[in-house]
Amino acid sequence: MEEKARLARKHAFSMENRERAQITGVNDVISFDLEKVILETDYGMVLIKGDDLHVRRLSVEKGEVDLDGRIDAVEYSEISSYAKKGESVIARLFK
C-alpha cells in the first residue's frame, strides 16, 4: 500500500553519440552484462542492448545510472503487462 502512495520519480534518458547514456528515475538494476542492461523505473522496464556495455556510475539511492559502450537499442516495456501474463520480468525480457 505504501508503494502505491509513493510518487513516481522523474525519469530521463540521455544519450551521447551512442557511446554514453545517463538514466535517471531508476528504481532498481535487474541485471547487467557486456551486451544488455535491464533497469526498473516507475514508468516500466528499460532494456538497453549493445556491446562492451559498462555501468560507469550507479546510485540506486538517487536513481541514477551512467553507461559506457556501444548502444544499439533502448526498449521500454510496461511492468504491469508481465504480471498479467504470469511470466517473470526476466523471462519475458530474455525471449
LOPAVO-371105 format. One record per atom (N, C-alpha, C, O, CB): atom name; y, x, z; chain; residue number from 1. Coordinates in Angstrom, 1 decimal, padded with zeros to 4 digits. Glycine has a CB too. Layout:
N
at, py, px, pz, ch, i
CA, Y, X, Z, A, NUM
...
REM end
This chain:
95
at, py, px, pz, ch, i
N, -001.2, 000.8, 000.0, A, 1
CA, 000.0, 000.0, 000.0, A, 1
C, 001.3, 000.9, 000.0, A, 1
O, 002.2, 000.6, -000.7, A, 1
CB, 000.0, -000.9, 001.2, A, 1
N, 001.2, 002.0, 000.8, A, 2
CA, 002.4, 002.9, 000.8, A, 2
C, 002.6, 003.5, -000.6, A, 2
O, 003.8, 003.6, -001.0, A, 2
CB, 002.2, 004.0, 001.8, A, 2
N, 001.6, 003.8, -001.3, A, 3
CA, 001.7, 004.4, -002.6, A, 3
C, 002.5, 003.5, -003.6, A, 3
O, 003.2, 004.0, -004.4, A, 3
CB, 000.4, 004.8, -003.2, A, 3
N, 002.2, 002.2, -003.6, A, 4
CA, 002.8, 001.2, -004.5, A, 4
C, 004.3, 001.1, -004.1, A, 4
O, 005.1, 000.9, -005.0, A, 4
CB, 002.2, -000.1, -004.4, A, 4
N, 004.7, 001.3, -002.9, A, 5
CA, 006.1, 001.1, -002.5, A, 5
C, 006.9, 002.4, -002.8, A, 5
O, 008.1, 002.3, -002.9, A, 5
CB, 006.1, 000.9, -001.0, A, 5
N, 006.2, 003.5, -003.0, A, 6
CA, 006.9, 004.7, -003.4, A, 6
C, 007.6, 004.6, -004.7, A, 6
O, 007.0, 004.1, -005.7, A, 6
CB, 005.9, 005.9, -003.4, A, 6
N, 008.8, 005.2, -004.8, A, 7
CA, 009.5, 005.1, -006.1, A, 7
C, 008.9, 006.2, -007.0, A, 7
O, 008.5, 007.3, -006.6, A, 7
CB, 011.0, 005.4, -005.9, A, 7
N, 008.9, 005.9, -008.3, A, 8
CA, 008.4, 006.8, -009.3, A, 8
C, 009.4, 008.0, -009.4, A, 8
O, 010.6, 007.9, -009.4, A, 8
CB, 008.3, 006.1, -010.7, A, 8
N, 008.8, 009.2, -009.5, A, 9
CA, 009.6, 010.4, -009.7, A, 9
C, 010.2, 010.4, -011.2, A, 9
O, 009.6, 009.9, -012.1, A, 9
CB, 008.8, 011.7, -009.5, A, 9
N, 011.3, 011.0, -011.3, A, 10
CA, 011.9, 011.2, -012.7, A, 10
C, 011.0, 012.2, -013.4, A, 10
O, 010.6, 013.2, -012.9, A, 10
CB, 013.4, 011.7, -012.6, A, 10
N, 010.6, 011.8, -014.6, A, 11
CA, 009.7, 012.6, -015.4, A, 11
C, 010.4, 013.1, -016.7, A, 11
O, 011.1, 012.4, -017.4, A, 11
CB, 008.4, 011.8, -015.8, A, 11
N, 010.3, 014.4, -016.9, A, 12
CA, 010.8, 015.0, -018.2, A, 12
C, 009.9, 016.1, -018.7, A, 12
O, 009.2, 016.7, -017.9, A, 12
CB, 012.2, 015.6, -017.9, A, 12
N, 009.9, 016.2, -020.0, A, 13
CA, 009.1, 017.2, -020.7, A, 13
C, 010.0, 018.0, -021.7, A, 13
O, 010.6, 017.4, -022.6, A, 13
CB, 007.9, 016.6, -021.4, A, 13
N, 010.1, 019.3, -021.5, A, 14
CA, 011.0, 020.1, -022.3, A, 14
C, 010.2, 021.2, -022.9, A, 14
O, 009.4, 021.9, -022.2, A, 14
CB, 012.2, 020.6, -021.6, A, 14
N, 010.3, 021.4, -024.2, A, 15
CA, 009.5, 022.5, -024.9, A, 15
C, 010.4, 023.4, -025.7, A, 15
O, 011.3, 022.9, -026.3, A, 15
CB, 008.4, 021.9, -025.7, A, 15
N, 010.2, 024.7, -025.7, A, 16
CA, 010.9, 025.6, -026.4, A, 16
C, 010.0, 026.4, -027.4, A, 16
O, 009.1, 027.1, -026.9, A, 16
CB, 011.7, 026.6, -025.5, A, 16
N, 010.2, 026.2, -028.7, A, 17
CA, 009.5, 027.0, -029.7, A, 17
C, 008.0, 026.9, -029.6, A, 17
O, 007.3, 027.8, -030.0, A, 17
CB, 009.9, 028.4, -029.7, A, 17
N, 007.5, 025.8, -029.1, A, 18
CA, 006.1, 025.6, -028.9, A, 18
C, 005.4, 026.7, -028.1, A, 18
O, 004.2, 026.8, -028.2, A, 18
CB, 005.4, 025.4, -030.3, A, 18
N, 006.2, 027.4, -027.4, A, 19
CA, 005.6, 028.5, -026.6, A, 19
C, 005.9, 028.4, -025.1, A, 19
O, 005.1, 029.0, -024.3, A, 19
CB, 006.2, 029.8, -027.0, A, 19
N, 006.8, 027.6, -024.7, A, 20
CA, 007.1, 027.4, -023.3, A, 20
C, 007.4, 025.9, -023.1, A, 20
O, 008.0, 025.2, -023.9, A, 20
CB, 008.4, 028.2, -022.8, A, 20
N, 007.0, 025.4, -021.9, A, 21
CA, 007.2, 024.0, -021.6, A, 21
C, 007.5, 023.9, -020.1, A, 21
O, 007.0, 024.6, -019.3, A, 21
CB, 006.0, 023.1, -021.9, A, 21
N, 008.5, 023.0, -019.8, A, 22
CA, 008.8, 022.7, -018.4, A, 22
C, 008.6, 021.2, -018.2, A, 22
O, 009.1, 020.4, -019.0, A, 22
CB, 010.3, 023.1, -018.1, A, 22
N, 007.8, 020.8, -017.2, A, 23
CA, 007.5, 019.4, -017.0, A, 23
C, 007.9, 019.1, -015.6, A, 23
O, 007.6, 019.9, -014.6, A, 23
CB, 006.0, 019.2, -017.2, A, 23
N, 008.6, 018.0, -015.4, A, 24
CA, 009.0, 017.5, -014.0, A, 24
C, 008.3, 016.2, -013.8, A, 24
O, 007.9, 015.5, -014.8, A, 24
CB, 010.5, 017.5, -013.9, A, 24
N, 008.3, 015.8, -012.6, A, 25
CA, 007.7, 014.5, -012.2, A, 25
C, 006.2, 014.5, -012.2, A, 25
O, 005.5, 013.5, -012.4, A, 25
CB, 008.1, 013.4, -013.2, A, 25
N, 005.6, 015.7, -011.9, A, 26
CA, 004.2, 015.8, -011.8, A, 26
C, 003.7, 015.5, -010.4, A, 26
O, 004.2, 016.1, -009.4, A, 26
CB, 003.8, 017.3, -012.3, A, 26
N, 002.7, 014.7, -010.3, A, 27
CA, 002.1, 014.3, -009.0, A, 27
C, 001.0, 015.3, -008.7, A, 27
O, 000.8, 015.7, -007.5, A, 27
CB, 001.6, 012.9, -009.0, A, 27
N, 000.2, 015.7, -009.7, A, 28
CA, -001.0, 016.5, -009.4, A, 28
C, -001.4, 017.2, -010.7, A, 28
O, -001.2, 016.7, -011.8, A, 28
CB, -002.2, 015.6, -008.9, A, 28
N, -002.0, 018.4, -010.6, A, 29
CA, -002.6, 019.1, -011.7, A, 29
C, -004.1, 018.8, -011.6, A, 29
O, -004.7, 019.3, -010.7, A, 29
CB, -002.3, 020.6, -011.7, A, 29
N, -004.6, 018.1, -012.6, A, 30
CA, -006.0, 017.7, -012.5, A, 30
C, -006.9, 018.9, -012.9, A, 30
O, -007.9, 019.2, -012.2, A, 30
CB, -006.3, 016.5, -013.5, A, 30
N, -006.5, 019.6, -014.0, A, 31
CA, -007.2, 020.8, -014.4, A, 31
C, -006.4, 021.6, -015.3, A, 31
O, -005.5, 021.1, -016.0, A, 31
CB, -008.6, 020.5, -015.0, A, 31
N, -006.7, 022.9, -015.5, A, 32
CA, -006.1, 023.7, -016.5, A, 32
C, -007.0, 024.9, -016.8, A, 32
O, -007.7, 025.4, -016.0, A, 32
CB, -004.7, 024.2, -015.9, A, 32
N, -006.9, 025.3, -018.1, A, 33
CA, -007.6, 026.5, -018.6, A, 33
C, -006.8, 027.0, -019.8, A, 33
O, -005.7, 026.5, -020.0, A, 33
CB, -009.1, 026.2, -019.0, A, 33
N, -007.4, 027.9, -020.5, A, 34
CA, -006.6, 028.5, -021.6, A, 34
C, -006.3, 027.6, -022.8, A, 34
O, -005.5, 027.9, -023.6, A, 34
CB, -007.3, 029.7, -022.1, A, 34
N, -007.1, 026.5, -022.9, A, 35
CA, -006.9, 025.6, -024.0, A, 35
C, -006.4, 024.2, -023.7, A, 35
O, -005.9, 023.5, -024.6, A, 35
CB, -008.2, 025.4, -024.6, A, 35
N, -006.4, 023.8, -022.4, A, 36
CA, -005.8, 022.5, -022.1, A, 36
C, -005.4, 022.4, -020.6, A, 36
O, -005.9, 023.1, -019.8, A, 36
CB, -006.8, 021.4, -022.4, A, 36
N, -004.3, 021.6, -020.4, A, 37
CA, -003.8, 021.4, -019.1, A, 37
C, -003.7, 019.9, -018.9, A, 37
O, -003.1, 019.2, -019.8, A, 37
CB, -002.4, 022.1, -018.9, A, 37
N, -004.2, 019.3, -017.8, A, 38
CA, -004.2, 017.9, -017.6, A, 38
C, -003.3, 017.7, -016.3, A, 38
O, -003.6, 018.2, -015.2, A, 38
CB, -005.6, 017.3, -017.4, A, 38
N, -002.3, 016.9, -016.5, A, 39
CA, -001.4, 016.6, -015.4, A, 39
C, -001.3, 015.1, -015.1, A, 39
O, -001.5, 014.3, -016.0, A, 39
CB, 000.1, 017.1, -015.7, A, 39
N, -001.1, 014.7, -013.9, A, 40
CA, -000.9, 013.3, -013.5, A, 40
C, 000.6, 013.1, -013.1, A, 40
O, 001.1, 013.8, -012.3, A, 40
CB, -001.8, 012.9, -012.3, A, 40
N, 001.2, 012.1, -013.7, A, 41
CA, 002.5, 011.7, -013.4, A, 41
C, 002.5, 010.2, -013.0, A, 41
O, 001.5, 009.5, -013.2, A, 41
CB, 003.5, 012.0, -014.6, A, 41
N, 003.6, 009.7, -012.5, A, 42
CA, 003.8, 008.2, -012.3, A, 42
C, 003.7, 007.4, -013.6, A, 42
O, 003.5, 006.2, -013.5, A, 42
CB, 005.0, 008.0, -011.5, A, 42
N, 004.0, 008.1, -014.7, A, 43
CA, 004.0, 007.4, -016.0, A, 43
C, 002.8, 007.5, -016.8, A, 43
O, 002.7, 007.1, -017.9, A, 43
CB, 005.2, 007.9, -016.7, A, 43
N, 001.7, 008.1, -016.2, A, 44
CA, 000.5, 008.3, -016.9, A, 44
C, 000.0, 009.7, -016.9, A, 44
O, 000.7, 010.6, -016.3, A, 44
CB, 000.6, 007.8, -018.3, A, 44
N, -001.1, 009.9, -017.5, A, 45
CA, -001.7, 011.3, -017.6, A, 45
C, -001.1, 012.0, -018.8, A, 45
O, -000.8, 011.4, -019.8, A, 45
CB, -003.3, 011.2, -017.7, A, 45
N, -000.9, 013.3, -018.6, A, 46
CA, -000.4, 014.2, -019.7, A, 46
C, -001.4, 015.2, -020.0, A, 46
O, -001.8, 016.0, -019.1, A, 46
CB, 001.0, 014.8, -019.3, A, 46
N, -001.9, 015.3, -021.3, A, 47
CA, -002.8, 016.3, -021.7, A, 47
C, -002.1, 017.2, -022.7, A, 47
O, -001.6, 016.8, -023.7, A, 47
CB, -004.1, 015.6, -022.4, A, 47
N, -002.1, 018.5, -022.3, A, 48
CA, -001.4, 019.5, -023.2, A, 48
C, -002.5, 020.4, -023.8, A, 48
O, -003.2, 021.0, -023.0, A, 48
CB, -000.3, 020.3, -022.4, A, 48
N, -002.6, 020.4, -025.1, A, 49
CA, -003.6, 021.3, -025.7, A, 49
C, -002.9, 022.4, -026.4, A, 49
O, -001.8, 022.3, -026.9, A, 49
CB, -004.4, 020.4, -026.8, A, 49
N, -003.6, 023.6, -026.5, A, 50
CA, -003.1, 024.7, -027.1, A, 50
C, -004.0, 025.9, -027.0, A, 50
O, -005.2, 025.8, -026.9, A, 50
CB, -001.7, 025.1, -026.5, A, 50
N, -003.4, 027.1, -027.1, A, 51
CA, -004.2, 028.3, -027.0, A, 51
C, -003.5, 029.3, -026.1, A, 51
O, -002.3, 029.4, -026.1, A, 51
CB, -004.4, 028.9, -028.4, A, 51
N, -004.2, 030.0, -025.3, A, 52
CA, -003.7, 031.0, -024.4, A, 52
C, -002.7, 030.4, -023.4, A, 52
O, -001.6, 031.0, -023.2, A, 52
CB, -003.1, 032.2, -025.1, A, 52
N, -003.0, 029.2, -022.9, A, 53
CA, -002.0, 028.5, -022.0, A, 53
C, -002.1, 029.1, -020.6, A, 53
O, -003.2, 029.3, -020.1, A, 53
CB, -002.4, 027.0, -022.0, A, 53
N, -001.0, 029.3, -020.0, A, 54
CA, -000.9, 029.8, -018.6, A, 54
C, 000.1, 029.0, -017.8, A, 54
O, 001.2, 028.7, -018.3, A, 54
CB, -000.5, 031.3, -018.6, A, 54
N, -000.3, 028.6, -016.6, A, 55
CA, 000.6, 027.9, -015.7, A, 55
C, 001.5, 029.0, -015.1, A, 55
O, 001.0, 029.8, -014.2, A, 55
CB, -000.1, 027.1, -014.6, A, 55
N, 002.7, 029.1, -015.5, A, 56
CA, 003.6, 030.2, -015.1, A, 56
C, 004.2, 029.9, -013.7, A, 56
O, 004.3, 030.8, -012.8, A, 56
CB, 004.8, 030.4, -016.1, A, 56
N, 004.5, 028.6, -013.5, A, 57
CA, 005.0, 028.2, -012.2, A, 57
C, 004.5, 026.8, -011.9, A, 57
O, 004.5, 025.9, -012.7, A, 57
CB, 006.6, 028.2, -012.2, A, 57
N, 004.1, 026.6, -010.6, A, 58
CA, 003.6, 025.3, -010.2, A, 58
C, 004.2, 025.0, -008.8, A, 58
O, 004.0, 025.8, -007.9, A, 58
CB, 002.1, 025.3, -010.1, A, 58
N, 004.9, 023.8, -008.7, A, 59
CA, 005.4, 023.4, -007.4, A, 59
C, 005.0, 021.9, -007.3, A, 59
O, 005.8, 021.0, -007.8, A, 59
CB, 006.9, 023.6, -007.3, A, 59
N, 003.9, 021.6, -006.7, A, 60
CA, 003.5, 020.2, -006.6, A, 60
C, 004.4, 019.5, -005.7, A, 60
O, 004.7, 018.3, -005.8, A, 60
CB, 002.0, 020.1, -006.1, A, 60
N, 005.0, 020.2, -004.7, A, 61
CA, 005.9, 019.5, -003.7, A, 61
C, 007.2, 019.0, -004.5, A, 61
O, 007.6, 017.9, -004.3, A, 61
CB, 006.4, 020.5, -002.6, A, 61
N, 007.7, 019.8, -005.4, A, 62
CA, 008.8, 019.4, -006.2, A, 62
C, 008.4, 018.6, -007.5, A, 62
O, 009.2, 018.0, -008.1, A, 62
CB, 009.6, 020.6, -006.6, A, 62
N, 007.1, 018.7, -007.8, A, 63
CA, 006.6, 018.0, -009.0, A, 63
C, 007.0, 018.8, -010.3, A, 63
O, 007.3, 018.1, -011.3, A, 63
CB, 007.2, 016.6, -009.1, A, 63
N, 007.0, 020.1, -010.3, A, 64
CA, 007.4, 020.9, -011.4, A, 64
C, 006.3, 021.8, -011.9, A, 64
O, 005.7, 022.5, -011.1, A, 64
CB, 008.7, 021.7, -011.1, A, 64
N, 006.2, 021.9, -013.2, A, 65
CA, 005.2, 022.8, -013.8, A, 65
C, 005.8, 023.5, -015.0, A, 65
O, 006.5, 022.9, -015.8, A, 65
CB, 003.9, 022.1, -014.2, A, 65
N, 005.7, 024.8, -015.1, A, 66
CA, 006.1, 025.6, -016.3, A, 66
C, 004.9, 026.2, -016.9, A, 66
O, 004.1, 026.8, -016.3, A, 66
CB, 007.2, 026.7, -015.9, A, 66
N, 004.8, 026.1, -018.3, A, 67
CA, 003.7, 026.6, -019.0, A, 67
C, 004.1, 027.6, -020.1, A, 67
O, 005.2, 027.5, -020.6, A, 67
CB, 002.9, 025.5, -019.7, A, 67
N, 003.3, 028.6, -020.4, A, 68
CA, 003.5, 029.5, -021.5, A, 68
C, 002.2, 029.5, -022.3, A, 68
O, 001.1, 029.1, -021.9, A, 68
CB, 003.7, 031.0, -021.0, A, 68
N, 002.4, 029.8, -023.6, A, 69
CA, 001.2, 029.8, -024.6, A, 69
C, 001.6, 029.1, -025.8, A, 69
O, 002.7, 028.5, -025.9, A, 69
CB, 000.0, 029.3, -023.9, A, 69
N, 000.7, 029.0, -026.7, A, 70
CA, 000.9, 028.2, -027.9, A, 70
C, 000.5, 026.7, -027.7, A, 70
O, -000.6, 026.4, -027.4, A, 70
CB, 000.1, 028.8, -029.1, A, 70
N, 001.5, 025.9, -027.8, A, 71
CA, 001.3, 024.4, -027.5, A, 71
C, 001.1, 023.7, -028.8, A, 71
O, 001.9, 023.7, -029.7, A, 71
CB, 002.5, 023.8, -026.7, A, 71
N, -000.1, 023.1, -029.0, A, 72
CA, -000.5, 022.4, -030.2, A, 72
C, -000.3, 020.9, -030.1, A, 72
O, 000.0, 020.3, -031.1, A, 72
CB, -001.9, 022.7, -030.6, A, 72
N, -000.5, 020.3, -028.9, A, 73
CA, -000.4, 018.9, -028.8, A, 73
C, 000.0, 018.5, -027.4, A, 73
O, -000.4, 019.1, -026.4, A, 73
CB, -001.7, 018.2, -029.2, A, 73
N, 000.7, 017.4, -027.3, A, 74
CA, 001.0, 016.8, -026.0, A, 74
C, 000.6, 015.3, -026.1, A, 74
O, 001.1, 014.6, -027.0, A, 74
CB, 002.5, 017.0, -025.6, A, 74
N, -000.2, 014.8, -025.2, A, 75
CA, -000.8, 013.5, -025.3, A, 75
C, -000.6, 012.8, -024.0, A, 75
O, -001.0, 013.3, -023.0, A, 75
CB, -002.2, 013.5, -025.8, A, 75
N, 000.0, 011.6, -024.0, A, 76
CA, 000.1, 010.7, -022.9, A, 76
C, -000.9, 009.6, -022.9, A, 76
O, -001.2, 009.1, -024.0, A, 76
CB, 001.6, 010.2, -022.8, A, 76
N, -001.3, 009.2, -021.7, A, 77
CA, -002.2, 008.0, -021.6, A, 77
C, -001.9, 007.3, -020.3, A, 77
O, -001.5, 008.0, -019.3, A, 77
CB, -003.7, 008.5, -021.7, A, 77
N, -002.2, 006.0, -020.3, A, 78
CA, -001.9, 005.2, -019.1, A, 78
C, -003.1, 005.4, -018.1, A, 78
O, -004.2, 005.5, -018.4, A, 78
CB, -001.8, 003.8, -019.5, A, 78
N, -002.7, 005.6, -016.8, A, 79
CA, -003.7, 005.8, -015.8, A, 79
C, -004.5, 004.5, -015.6, A, 79
O, -005.7, 004.5, -015.4, A, 79
CB, -003.0, 006.1, -014.4, A, 79
N, -003.8, 003.3, -015.7, A, 80
CA, -004.5, 002.0, -015.4, A, 80
C, -005.6, 001.7, -016.5, A, 80
O, -006.5, 001.1, -016.2, A, 80
CB, -003.5, 000.9, -015.4, A, 80
N, -005.4, 002.3, -017.7, A, 81
CA, -006.4, 002.0, -018.7, A, 81
C, -007.8, 002.6, -018.4, A, 81
O, -008.8, 002.1, -018.8, A, 81
CB, -005.9, 002.5, -020.1, A, 81
N, -007.8, 003.7, -017.7, A, 82
CA, -009.0, 004.4, -017.3, A, 82
C, -009.8, 003.6, -016.2, A, 82
O, -011.0, 003.4, -016.3, A, 82
CB, -008.8, 005.8, -016.8, A, 82
N, -009.0, 003.1, -015.3, A, 83
CA, -009.6, 002.3, -014.2, A, 83
C, -010.2, 001.0, -014.7, A, 83
O, -011.3, 000.6, -014.2, A, 83
CB, -008.6, 002.0, -013.1, A, 83
N, -009.6, 000.4, -015.7, A, 84
CA, -010.1, -000.9, -016.2, A, 84
C, -011.5, -000.7, -017.0, A, 84
O, -012.3, -001.5, -016.9, A, 84
CB, -009.1, -001.5, -017.1, A, 84
N, -011.6, 000.5, -017.6, A, 85
CA, -012.8, 000.7, -018.4, A, 85
C, -014.0, 001.3, -017.6, A, 85
O, -015.1, 001.5, -018.1, A, 85
CB, -012.5, 001.6, -019.5, A, 85
N, -013.7, 001.6, -016.3, A, 86
CA, -014.7, 002.0, -015.4, A, 86
C, -015.1, 003.5, -015.6, A, 86
O, -016.1, 003.9, -015.0, A, 86
CB, -015.9, 001.2, -015.6, A, 86
N, -014.4, 004.3, -016.3, A, 87
CA, -014.7, 005.7, -016.5, A, 87
C, -013.6, 006.5, -015.8, A, 87
O, -012.5, 006.1, -015.5, A, 87
CB, -014.7, 006.0, -018.0, A, 87
N, -014.1, 007.7, -015.4, A, 88
CA, -013.1, 008.6, -014.7, A, 88
C, -012.1, 009.1, -015.7, A, 88
O, -012.3, 009.1, -016.9, A, 88
CB, -013.9, 009.7, -014.0, A, 88
N, -011.0, 009.5, -015.1, A, 89
CA, -009.9, 010.1, -015.9, A, 89
C, -010.4, 011.3, -016.7, A, 89
O, -010.1, 011.5, -017.9, A, 89
CB, -008.7, 010.4, -015.1, A, 89
N, -011.1, 012.2, -016.0, A, 90
CA, -011.6, 013.4, -016.6, A, 90
C, -012.6, 013.1, -017.7, A, 90
O, -012.5, 013.7, -018.8, A, 90
CB, -012.3, 014.3, -015.5, A, 90
N, -013.5, 012.2, -017.5, A, 91
CA, -014.5, 011.8, -018.6, A, 91
C, -013.8, 011.3, -019.8, A, 91
O, -014.2, 011.7, -020.9, A, 91
CB, -015.5, 010.8, -018.0, A, 91
N, -012.7, 010.5, -019.7, A, 92
CA, -012.0, 010.0, -020.8, A, 92
C, -011.2, 011.0, -021.5, A, 92
O, -011.1, 011.0, -022.8, A, 92
CB, -011.1, 008.8, -020.4, A, 92
N, -010.6, 011.9, -020.8, A, 93
CA, -009.8, 013.0, -021.4, A, 93
C, -010.6, 014.0, -022.2, A, 93
O, -010.1, 014.6, -023.2, A, 93
CB, -008.9, 013.6, -020.4, A, 93
N, -011.8, 014.3, -021.8, A, 94
CA, -012.6, 015.3, -022.4, A, 94
C, -013.5, 014.8, -023.5, A, 94
O, -014.4, 015.5, -024.0, A, 94
CB, -013.5, 016.0, -021.4, A, 94
N, -013.3, 013.5, -023.9, A, 95
CA, -014.1, 013.0, -025.0, A, 95
C, -013.7, 013.6, -026.3, A, 95
O, -014.3, 013.2, -027.4, A, 95
CB, -013.9, 011.5, -025.1, A, 95
REM end
